[in-house]
Amino acid sequence: MPVKTGEYKGHPTISLLKDETDMRPFTFGMGKARLILENIEAIKKFVENNDKGSSNSETEAE
């Protein structure tokens, strides 16, 4: 998964892309990055409990 870093109004951001042509990346700053890191185990458990093994499982939730 490609990752790009950038800036928004003088603040650092990170963008997670599904592939190089992704037109709608998941972009967030330091506050949400910290929140994700603090809750990474809960996020992993959420994925494990809800992943149906389908490659389309993440697009179904959009």
N, CA, C and O atoms as a Tripos MOL2 file, in Angstrom:
@<TRIPOS>MOLECULE
protein
  248   247    62     0     0
PROTEIN
NO_CHARGES

@<TRIPOS>ATOM
      1 N           0.8490   -1.1600    0.0000 N.3       1 MET1
      2 CA          0.0000    0.0000    0.0000 C.3       1 MET1
      3 C           0.9050    1.2370    0.0000 C.2       1 MET1
      4 O           1.7390    1.3950    0.8920 O.2       1 MET1
      5 N           0.7440    2.1070   -0.9910 N.am      2 PRO2
      6 CA          1.5440    3.3280   -1.0310 C.3       2 PRO2
      7 C           1.1750    4.2810    0.1120 C.2       2 PRO2
      8 O           0.0190    4.3700    0.5240 O.2       2 PRO2
      9 N           2.1700    4.9710    0.5960 N.am      3 VAL3
     10 CA          1.9980    5.9520    1.6680 C.3       3 VAL3
     11 C           2.6770    7.2400    1.2350 C.2       3 VAL3
     12 O           3.8010    7.2310    0.7320 O.2       3 VAL3
     13 N           1.9760    8.3440    1.4380 N.am      4 LYS4
     14 CA          2.5550    9.6450    1.1170 C.3       4 LYS4
     15 C           2.4070   10.5570    2.3300 C.2       4 LYS4
     16 O           1.4180   10.4830    3.0590 O.2       4 LYS4
     17 N           3.3900   11.4070    2.5320 N.am      5 THR5
     18 CA          3.2960   12.4000    3.5930 C.3       5 THR5
     19 C           3.1280   13.7690    2.9580 C.2       5 THR5
     20 O           3.5390   13.9980    1.8210 O.2       5 THR5
     21 N           2.5240   14.6610    3.7020 N.am      6 GLY6
     22 CA          2.2840   15.9960    3.1920 C.3       6 GLY6
     23 C           2.0660   16.9720    4.3220 C.2       6 GLY6
     24 O           2.5220   16.7720    5.4480 O.2       6 GLY6
     25 N           1.3590   18.0320    3.9930 N.am      7 GLU7
     26 CA          1.1320   19.1060    4.9560 C.3       7 GLU7
     27 C          -0.2230   19.7450    4.6690 C.2       7 GLU7
     28 O          -0.6230   19.8840    3.5130 O.2       7 GLU7
     29 N          -0.9150   20.1280    5.7200 N.am      8 TYR8
     30 CA         -2.1760   20.8480    5.5980 C.3       8 TYR8
     31 C          -2.1610   21.9910    6.5980 C.2       8 TYR8
     32 O          -2.0850   21.7680    7.8060 O.2       8 TYR8
     33 N          -2.2310   23.1940    6.1020 N.am      9 LYS9
     34 CA         -2.2000   24.3950    6.9410 C.3       9 LYS9
     35 C          -1.0240   24.3680    7.9120 C.2       9 LYS9
     36 O          -1.1640   24.7450    9.0760 O.2       9 LYS9
     37 N           0.1250   23.9250    7.4330 N.am     10 GLY10
     38 CA          1.3400   23.9120    8.2370 C.3      10 GLY10
     39 C           1.4980   22.7290    9.1610 C.2      10 GLY10
     40 O           2.4440   22.6850    9.9480 O.2      10 GLY10
     41 N           0.5880   21.7600    9.0870 N.am     11 HIS11
     42 CA          0.6380   20.5820    9.9590 C.3      11 HIS11
     43 C           0.9260   19.3400    9.1230 C.2      11 HIS11
     44 O           0.4260   19.2220    8.0040 O.2      11 HIS11
     45 N           1.7270   18.4080    9.6500 N.am     12 PRO12
     46 CA          2.0550   17.1990    8.8910 C.3      12 PRO12
     47 C           0.8530   16.2740    8.7330 C.2      12 PRO12
     48 O           0.0240   16.1470    9.6340 O.2      12 PRO12
     49 N           0.7780   15.6320    7.5690 N.am     13 THR13
     50 CA         -0.2710   14.6500    7.3100 C.3      13 THR13
     51 C           0.3510   13.4040    6.6940 C.2      13 THR13
     52 O           1.4680   13.4270    6.1760 O.2      13 THR13
     53 N          -0.4050   12.3250    6.7690 N.am     14 ILE14
     54 CA         -0.0280   11.0750    6.1130 C.3      14 ILE14
     55 C          -1.2450   10.5880    5.3450 C.2      14 ILE14
     56 O          -2.3720   10.6740    5.8320 O.2      14 ILE14
     57 N          -1.0130   10.0780    4.1450 N.am     15 SER15
     58 CA         -2.0910    9.5620    3.2990 C.3      15 SER15
     59 C          -1.8170    8.1110    2.9630 C.2      15 SER15
     60 O          -0.7330    7.7700    2.4900 O.2      15 SER15
     61 N          -2.7980    7.2580    3.2070 N.am     16 LEU16
     62 CA         -2.7130    5.8400    2.8830 C.3      16 LEU16
     63 C          -3.5460    5.6010    1.6310 C.2      16 LEU16
     64 O          -4.7310    5.9330    1.5940 O.2      16 LEU16
     65 N          -2.9260    5.0250    0.6090 N.am     17 LEU17
     66 CA         -3.5830    4.7930   -0.6700 C.3      17 LEU17
     67 C          -3.7150    3.2950   -0.9270 C.2      17 LEU17
     68 O          -2.8290    2.5220   -0.5620 O.2      17 LEU17
     69 N          -4.8000    2.8880   -1.5470 N.am     18 LYS18
     70 CA         -4.9780    1.4710   -1.9090 C.3      18 LYS18
     71 C          -3.9820    1.0730   -2.9760 C.2      18 LYS18
     72 O          -3.4470   -0.0350   -2.9560 O.2      18 LYS18
     73 N          -3.7280    1.9980   -3.9290 N.am     19 ASP19
     74 CA         -2.7370    1.8090   -4.9800 C.3      19 ASP19
     75 C          -2.3490    3.1950   -5.4930 C.2      19 ASP19
     76 O          -2.8850    4.2020   -5.0320 O.2      19 ASP19
     77 N          -1.4300    3.2430   -6.4330 N.am     20 GLU20
     78 CA         -0.9240    4.5250   -6.9290 C.3      20 GLU20
     79 C          -1.9910    5.3820   -7.6090 C.2      20 GLU20
     80 O          -1.8270    6.5970   -7.7180 O.2      20 GLU20
     81 N          -3.0750    4.7680   -8.0640 N.am     21 THR21
     82 CA         -4.1190    5.5150   -8.7610 C.3      21 THR21
     83 C          -5.2900    5.9000   -7.8650 C.2      21 THR21
     84 O          -6.2740    6.4600   -8.3480 O.2      21 THR21
     85 N          -5.2040    5.6110   -6.5750 N.am     22 ASP22
     86 CA         -6.2790    5.9100   -5.6330 C.3      22 ASP22
     87 C          -6.5710    7.4130   -5.6220 C.2      22 ASP22
     88 O          -5.6940    8.2200   -5.3140 O.2      22 ASP22
     89 N          -7.7930    7.7740   -5.9550 N.am     23 MET23
     90 CA         -8.1880    9.1810   -6.0020 C.3      23 MET23
     91 C          -8.7470    9.6750   -4.6730 C.2      23 MET23
     92 O          -8.9420   10.8780   -4.4950 O.2      23 MET23
     93 N          -9.0090    8.7580   -3.7330 N.am     24 ARG24
     94 CA         -9.5650    9.1350   -2.4300 C.3      24 ARG24
     95 C          -8.7550    8.4790   -1.3130 C.2      24 ARG24
     96 O          -9.2240    7.5310   -0.6840 O.2      24 ARG24
     97 N          -7.5530    8.9740   -1.0630 N.am     25 PRO25
     98 CA         -6.7290    8.3640   -0.0140 C.3      25 PRO25
     99 C          -7.2910    8.6490    1.3770 C.2      25 PRO25
    100 O          -8.0820    9.5730    1.5680 O.2      25 PRO25
    101 N          -6.8720    7.8520    2.3240 N.am     26 PHE26
    102 CA         -7.2180    8.0380    3.7290 C.3      26 PHE26
    103 C          -6.1310    8.9250    4.3160 C.2      26 PHE26
    104 O          -5.0080    8.4710    4.5330 O.2      26 PHE26
    105 N          -6.4580   10.1870    4.5740 N.am     27 THR27
    106 CA         -5.4770   11.1720    5.0220 C.3      27 THR27
    107 C          -5.8190   11.6520    6.4290 C.2      27 THR27
    108 O          -6.9760   11.9320    6.7410 O.2      27 THR27
    109 N          -4.7870   11.7430    7.2740 N.am     28 PHE28
    110 CA         -4.9980   12.2080    8.6370 C.3      28 PHE28
    111 C          -3.7220   12.8350    9.1710 C.2      28 PHE28
    112 O          -2.6420   12.6860    8.5990 O.2      28 PHE28
    113 N          -3.8760   13.5360   10.2770 N.am     29 GLY29
    114 CA         -2.7500   14.2270   10.8960 C.3      29 GLY29
    115 C          -2.2910   13.5540   12.1800 C.2      29 GLY29
    116 O          -2.6250   12.4030   12.4610 O.2      29 GLY29
    117 N          -1.5250   14.3000   12.9400 N.am     30 MET30
    118 CA         -0.9140   13.7500   14.1510 C.3      30 MET30
    119 C          -1.9310   13.3240   15.2050 C.2      30 MET30
    120 O          -1.7450   12.2930   15.8530 O.2      30 MET30
    121 N          -2.9840   14.0820   15.3860 N.am     31 GLY31
    122 CA         -3.9810   13.7280   16.4080 C.3      31 GLY31
    123 C          -4.6040   12.3730   16.1510 C.2      31 GLY31
    124 O          -4.6780   11.5340   17.0500 O.2      31 GLY31
    125 N          -5.0520   12.1590   14.9260 N.am     32 LYS32
    126 CA         -5.6610   10.8640   14.5910 C.3      32 LYS32
    127 C          -4.6110    9.7610   14.5330 C.2      32 LYS32
    128 O          -4.9050    8.6100   14.8570 O.2      32 LYS32
    129 N          -3.3880   10.1000   14.1240 N.am     33 ALA33
    130 CA         -2.3180    9.0970   14.1090 C.3      33 ALA33
    131 C          -2.0640    8.5810   15.5220 C.2      33 ALA33
    132 O          -1.9240    7.3760   15.7330 O.2      33 ALA33
    133 N          -2.0060    9.4860   16.4740 N.am     34 ARG34
    134 CA         -1.8170    9.0600   17.8760 C.3      34 ARG34
    135 C          -2.9840    8.2020   18.3590 C.2      34 ARG34
    136 O          -2.7850    7.1950   19.0390 O.2      34 ARG34
    137 N          -4.2080    8.6130   18.0010 N.am     35 LEU35
    138 CA         -5.4030    7.8640   18.3970 C.3      35 LEU35
    139 C          -5.3710    6.4520   17.8150 C.2      35 LEU35
    140 O          -5.7110    5.4880   18.5010 O.2      35 LEU35
    141 N          -4.9670    6.3300   16.5620 N.am     36 ILE36
    142 CA         -4.8490    5.0110   15.9230 C.3      36 ILE36
    143 C          -3.8220    4.1560   16.6650 C.2      36 ILE36
    144 O          -4.0800    2.9920   16.9720 O.2      36 ILE36
    145 N          -2.6510    4.7410   16.9500 N.am     37 LEU37
    146 CA         -1.6070    3.9810   17.6480 C.3      37 LEU37
    147 C          -2.0590    3.5390   19.0340 C.2      37 LEU37
    148 O          -1.7410    2.4300   19.4640 O.2      37 LEU37
    149 N          -2.7990    4.3970   19.7360 N.am     38 GLU38
    150 CA         -3.2890    4.0440   21.0710 C.3      38 GLU38
    151 C          -4.3270    2.9250   21.0330 C.2      38 GLU38
    152 O          -4.5430    2.2360   22.0300 O.2      38 GLU38
    153 N          -4.9630    2.7510   19.8870 N.am     39 ASN39
    154 CA         -6.0370    1.7670   19.7690 C.3      39 ASN39
    155 C          -5.7610    0.6960   18.7230 C.2      39 ASN39
    156 O          -6.6880    0.0520   18.2320 O.2      39 ASN39
    157 N          -4.5010    0.5050   18.3810 N.am     40 ILE40
    158 CA         -4.1500   -0.4280   17.3060 C.3      40 ILE40
    159 C          -4.6080   -1.8610   17.5860 C.2      40 ILE40
    160 O          -5.0170   -2.5660   16.6640 O.2      40 ILE40
    161 N          -4.5460   -2.2910   18.8270 N.am     41 GLU41
    162 CA         -4.9760   -3.6590   19.1450 C.3      41 GLU41
    163 C          -6.4770   -3.8180   18.9450 C.2      41 GLU41
    164 O          -6.9240   -4.8540   18.4530 O.2      41 GLU41
    165 N          -7.2580   -2.8160   19.3150 N.am     42 ALA42
    166 CA         -8.7110   -2.8750   19.0950 C.3      42 ALA42
    167 C          -9.0200   -2.8670   17.6040 C.2      42 ALA42
    168 O          -9.9530   -3.5400   17.1660 O.2      42 ALA42
    169 N          -8.2590   -2.1230   16.8240 N.am     43 ILE43
    170 CA         -8.4490   -2.0830   15.3780 C.3      43 ILE43
    171 C          -8.1290   -3.4430   14.7720 C.2      43 ILE43
    172 O          -8.8710   -3.9350   13.9220 O.2      43 ILE43
    173 N          -7.0290   -4.0520   15.2060 N.am     44 LYS44
    174 CA         -6.6650   -5.3880   14.7110 C.3      44 LYS44
    175 C          -7.7600   -6.4000   15.0370 C.2      44 LYS44
    176 O          -8.1220   -7.2220   14.1950 O.2      44 LYS44
    177 N          -8.2840   -6.3390   16.2550 N.am     45 LYS45
    178 CA         -9.3390   -7.2660   16.6650 C.3      45 LYS45
    179 C         -10.6040   -7.0400   15.8340 C.2      45 LYS45
    180 O         -11.2680   -7.9990   15.4410 O.2      45 LYS45
    181 N         -10.9370   -5.7820   15.5690 N.am     46 PHE46
    182 CA        -12.0800   -5.4400   14.7320 C.3      46 PHE46
    183 C         -11.9450   -6.0690   13.3470 C.2      46 PHE46
    184 O         -12.9000   -6.6490   12.8290 O.2      46 PHE46
    185 N         -10.7680   -5.9550   12.7540 N.am     47 VAL47
    186 CA        -10.5390   -6.5300   11.4210 C.3      47 VAL47
    187 C         -10.6470   -8.0510   11.4750 C.2      47 VAL47
    188 O         -11.2980   -8.6590   10.6250 O.2      47 VAL47
    189 N         -10.0170   -8.6590   12.4630 N.am     48 GLU48
    190 CA        -10.0780  -10.1200   12.5960 C.3      48 GLU48
    191 C         -11.5160  -10.6040   12.7400 C.2      48 GLU48
    192 O         -11.9010  -11.6010   12.1280 O.2      48 GLU48
    193 N         -12.3150   -9.9020   13.5490 N.am     49 ASN49
    194 CA        -13.6900  -10.3230   13.8080 C.3      49 ASN49
    195 C         -14.6300  -10.0700   12.6380 C.2      49 ASN49
    196 O         -15.6730  -10.7160   12.5350 O.2      49 ASN49
    197 N         -14.2810   -9.1510   11.7640 N.am     50 ASN50
    198 CA        -15.1860   -8.7600   10.6970 C.3      50 ASN50
    199 C         -14.6950   -9.0680    9.2940 C.2      50 ASN50
    200 O         -15.4280   -8.8560    8.3280 O.2      50 ASN50
    201 N         -13.4790   -9.5590    9.1610 N.am     51 ASP51
    202 CA        -12.9290   -9.8820    7.8440 C.3      51 ASP51
    203 C         -13.5360  -11.1880    7.3630 C.2      51 ASP51
    204 O         -13.3900  -12.2290    8.0040 O.2      51 ASP51
    205 N         -14.2100  -11.1220    6.2430 N.am     52 LYS52
    206 CA        -14.8750  -12.2990    5.6890 C.3      52 LYS52
    207 C         -13.9830  -13.0560    4.7180 C.2      52 LYS52
    208 O         -14.4200  -14.0150    4.0820 O.2      52 LYS52
    209 N         -12.7160  -12.6180    4.6030 N.am     53 GLY53
    210 CA        -11.7920  -13.2740    3.6990 C.3      53 GLY53
    211 C         -11.9360  -12.8040    2.2690 C.2      53 GLY53
    212 O         -11.2330  -13.2860    1.3800 O.2      53 GLY53
    213 N         -12.8310  -11.8770    2.0400 N.am     54 SER54
    214 CA        -13.0570  -11.3440    0.6930 C.3      54 SER54
    215 C         -12.1780  -10.1390    0.4680 C.2      54 SER54
    216 O         -12.0330   -9.3020    1.3590 O.2      54 SER54
    217 N         -11.5890  -10.0350   -0.7070 N.am     55 SER55
    218 CA        -10.7580   -8.8770   -1.0320 C.3      55 SER55
    219 C         -11.6050   -7.6210   -1.1620 C.2      55 SER55
    220 O         -11.0670   -6.5140   -1.1690 O.2      55 SER55
    221 N         -12.9400   -7.7750   -1.2680 N.am     56 ASN56
    222 CA        -13.8300   -6.6300   -1.3700 C.3      56 ASN56
    223 C         -14.4020   -6.2060   -0.0370 C.2      56 ASN56
    224 O         -15.2320   -5.2970    0.0030 O.2      56 ASN56
    225 N         -13.9920   -6.8290    1.0580 N.am     57 SER57
    226 CA        -14.5930   -6.5440    2.3540 C.3      57 SER57
    227 C         -14.3920   -5.0990    2.7680 C.2      57 SER57
    228 O         -15.2720   -4.5210    3.4050 O.2      57 SER57
    229 N         -13.2500   -4.4910    2.4230 N.am     58 GLU58
    230 CA        -13.0410   -3.1100    2.8190 C.3      58 GLU58
    231 C         -13.8230   -2.1500    1.9410 C.2      58 GLU58
    232 O         -14.1620   -1.0590    2.4000 O.2      58 GLU58
    233 N         -14.1210   -2.4990    0.7190 N.am     59 THR59
    234 CA        -14.9020   -1.6020   -0.1340 C.3      59 THR59
    235 C         -16.3880   -1.7080    0.1530 C.2      59 THR59
    236 O         -17.1370   -0.7750   -0.1380 O.2      59 THR59
    237 N         -16.8330   -2.8230    0.7160 N.am     60 GLU60
    238 CA        -18.2370   -2.9720    1.0620 C.3      60 GLU60
    239 C         -18.6440   -2.0160    2.1670 C.2      60 GLU60
    240 O         -19.8040   -1.6100    2.2340 O.2      60 GLU60
    241 N         -17.7030   -1.6440    3.0430 N.am     61 ALA61
    242 CA        -18.0060   -0.7730    4.1620 C.3      61 ALA61
    243 C         -18.0620    0.6930    3.7620 C.2      61 ALA61
    244 O         -18.5320    1.5170    4.5460 O.2      61 ALA61
    245 N         -17.6050    1.0390    2.5830 N.am     62 GLU62
    246 CA        -17.5580    2.4410    2.1630 C.3      62 GLU62
    247 C         -18.8930    3.0070    1.8170 C.2      62 GLU62
    248 O         -18.9910    4.1780    1.4480 O.2      62 GLU62
@<TRIPOS>BOND
     1     1     2 1
     2     2     3 1
     3     3     4 2
     4     3     5 am
     5     5     6 1
     6     6     7 1
     7     7     8 2
     8     7     9 am
     9     9    10 1
    10    10    11 1
    11    11    12 2
    12    11    13 am
    13    13    14 1
    14    14    15 1
    15    15    16 2
    16    15    17 am
    17    17    18 1
    18    18    19 1
    19    19    20 2
    20    19    21 am
    21    21    22 1
    22    22    23 1
    23    23    24 2
    24    23    25 am
    25    25    26 1
    26    26    27 1
    27    27    28 2
    28    27    29 am
    29    29    30 1
    30    30    31 1
    31    31    32 2
    32    31    33 am
    33    33    34 1
    34    34    35 1
    35    35    36 2
    36    35    37 am
    37    37    38 1
    38    38    39 1
    39    39    40 2
    40    39    41 am
    41    41    42 1
    42    42    43 1
    43    43    44 2
    44    43    45 am
    45    45    46 1
    46    46    47 1
    47    47    48 2
    48    47    49 am
    49    49    50 1
    50    50    51 1
    51    51    52 2
    52    51    53 am
    53    53    54 1
    54    54    55 1
    55    55    56 2
    56    55    57 am
    57    57    58 1
    58    58    59 1
    59    59    60 2
    60    59    61 am
    61    61    62 1
    62    62    63 1
    63    63    64 2
    64    63    65 am
    65    65    66 1
    66    66    67 1
    67    67    68 2
    68    67    69 am
    69    69    70 1
    70    70    71 1
    71    71    72 2
    72    71    73 am
    73    73    74 1
    74    74    75 1
    75    75    76 2
    76    75    77 am
    77    77    78 1
    78    78    79 1
    79    79    80 2
    80    79    81 am
    81    81    82 1
    82    82    83 1
    83    83    84 2
    84    83    85 am
    85    85    86 1
    86    86    87 1
    87    87    88 2
    88    87    89 am
    89    89    90 1
    90    90    91 1
    91    91    92 2
    92    91    93 am
    93    93    94 1
    94    94    95 1
    95    95    96 2
    96    95    97 am
    97    97    98 1
    98    98    99 1
    99    99   100 2
   100    99   101 am
   101   101   102 1
   102   102   103 1
   103   103   104 2
   104   103   105 am
   105   105   106 1
   106   106   107 1
   107   107   108 2
   108   107   109 am
   109   109   110 1
   110   110   111 1
   111   111   112 2
   112   111   113 am
   113   113   114 1
   114   114   115 1
   115   115   116 2
   116   115   117 am
   117   117   118 1
   118   118   119 1
   119   119   120 2
   120   119   121 am
   121   121   122 1
   122   122   123 1
   123   123   124 2
   124   123   125 am
   125   125   126 1
   126   126   127 1
   127   127   128 2
   128   127   129 am
   129   129   130 1
   130   130   131 1
   131   131   132 2
   132   131   133 am
   133   133   134 1
   134   134   135 1
   135   135   136 2
   136   135   137 am
   137   137   138 1
   138   138   139 1
   139   139   140 2
   140   139   141 am
   141   141   142 1
   142   142   143 1
   143   143   144 2
   144   143   145 am
   145   145   146 1
   146   146   147 1
   147   147   148 2
   148   147   149 am
   149   149   150 1
   150   150   151 1
   151   151   152 2
   152   151   153 am
   153   153   154 1
   154   154   155 1
   155   155   156 2
   156   155   157 am
   157   157   158 1
   158   158   159 1
   159   159   160 2
   160   159   161 am
   161   161   162 1
   162   162   163 1
   163   163   164 2
   164   163   165 am
   165   165   166 1
   166   166   167 1
   167   167   168 2
   168   167   169 am
   169   169   170 1
   170   170   171 1
   171   171   172 2
   172   171   173 am
   173   173   174 1
   174   174   175 1
   175   175   176 2
   176   175   177 am
   177   177   178 1
   178   178   179 1
   179   179   180 2
   180   179   181 am
   181   181   182 1
   182   182   183 1
   183   183   184 2
   184   183   185 am
   185   185   186 1
   186   186   187 1
   187   187   188 2
   188   187   189 am
   189   189   190 1
   190   190   191 1
   191   191   192 2
   192   191   193 am
   193   193   194 1
   194   194   195 1
   195   195   196 2
   196   195   197 am
   197   197   198 1
   198   198   199 1
   199   199   200 2
   200   199   201 am
   201   201   202 1
   202   202   203 1
   203   203   204 2
   204   203   205 am
   205   205   206 1
   206   206   207 1
   207   207   208 2
   208   207   209 am
   209   209   210 1
   210   210   211 1
   211   211   212 2
   212   211   213 am
   213   213   214 1
   214   214   215 1
   215   215   216 2
   216   215   217 am
   217   217   218 1
   218   218   219 1
   219   219   220 2
   220   219   221 am
   221   221   222 1
   222   222   223 1
   223   223   224 2
   224   223   225 am
   225   225   226 1
   226   226   227 1
   227   227   228 2
   228   227   229 am
   229   229   230 1
   230   230   231 1
   231   231   232 2
   232   231   233 am
   233   233   234 1
   234   234   235 1
   235   235   236 2
   236   235   237 am
   237   237   238 1
   238   238   239 1
   239   239   240 2
   240   239   241 am
   241   241   242 1
   242   242   243 1
   243   243   244 2
   244   243   245 am
   245   245   246 1
   246   246   247 1
   247   247   248 2
@<TRIPOS>SUBSTRUCTURE
     1 MET1         2 RESIDUE 1 A MET
     2 PRO2         6 RESIDUE 1 A PRO
     3 VAL3        10 RESIDUE 1 A VAL
     4 LYS4        14 RESIDUE 1 A LYS
     5 THR5        18 RESIDUE 1 A THR
     6 GLY6        22 RESIDUE 1 A GLY
     7 GLU7        26 RESIDUE 1 A GLU
     8 TYR8        30 RESIDUE 1 A TYR
     9 LYS9        34 RESIDUE 1 A LYS
    10 GLY10       38 RESIDUE 1 A GLY
    11 HIS11       42 RESIDUE 1 A HIS
    12 PRO12       46 RESIDUE 1 A PRO
    13 THR13       50 RESIDUE 1 A THR
    14 ILE14       54 RESIDUE 1 A ILE
    15 SER15       58 RESIDUE 1 A SER
    16 LEU16       62 RESIDUE 1 A LEU
    17 LEU17       66 RESIDUE 1 A LEU
    18 LYS18       70 RESIDUE 1 A LYS
    19 ASP19       74 RESIDUE 1 A ASP
    20 GLU20       78 RESIDUE 1 A GLU
    21 THR21       82 RESIDUE 1 A THR
    22 ASP22       86 RESIDUE 1 A ASP
    23 MET23       90 RESIDUE 1 A MET
    24 ARG24       94 RESIDUE 1 A ARG
    25 PRO25       98 RESIDUE 1 A PRO
    26 PHE26      102 RESIDUE 1 A PHE
    27 THR27      106 RESIDUE 1 A THR
    28 PHE28      110 RESIDUE 1 A PHE
    29 GLY29      114 RESIDUE 1 A GLY
    30 MET30      118 RESIDUE 1 A MET
    31 GLY31      122 RESIDUE 1 A GLY
    32 LYS32      126 RESIDUE 1 A LYS
    33 ALA33      130 RESIDUE 1 A ALA
    34 ARG34      134 RESIDUE 1 A ARG
    35 LEU35      138 RESIDUE 1 A LEU
    36 ILE36      142 RESIDUE 1 A ILE
    37 LEU37      146 RESIDUE 1 A LEU
    38 GLU38      150 RESIDUE 1 A GLU
    39 ASN39      154 RESIDUE 1 A ASN
    40 ILE40      158 RESIDUE 1 A ILE
    41 GLU41      162 RESIDUE 1 A GLU
    42 ALA42      166 RESIDUE 1 A ALA
    43 ILE43      170 RESIDUE 1 A ILE
    44 LYS44      174 RESIDUE 1 A LYS
    45 LYS45      178 RESIDUE 1 A LYS
    46 PHE46      182 RESIDUE 1 A PHE
    47 VAL47      186 RESIDUE 1 A VAL
    48 GLU48      190 RESIDUE 1 A GLU
    49 ASN49      194 RESIDUE 1 A ASN
    50 ASN50      198 RESIDUE 1 A ASN
    51 ASP51      202 RESIDUE 1 A ASP
    52 LYS52      206 RESIDUE 1 A LYS
    53 GLY53      210 RESIDUE 1 A GLY
    54 SER54      214 RESIDUE 1 A SER
    55 SER55      218 RESIDUE 1 A SER
    56 ASN56      222 RESIDUE 1 A ASN
    57 SER57      226 RESIDUE 1 A SER
    58 GLU58      230 RESIDUE 1 A GLU
    59 THR59      234 RESIDUE 1 A THR
    60 GLU60      238 RESIDUE 1 A GLU
    61 ALA61      242 RESIDUE 1 A ALA
    62 GLU62      246 RESIDUE 1 A GLU
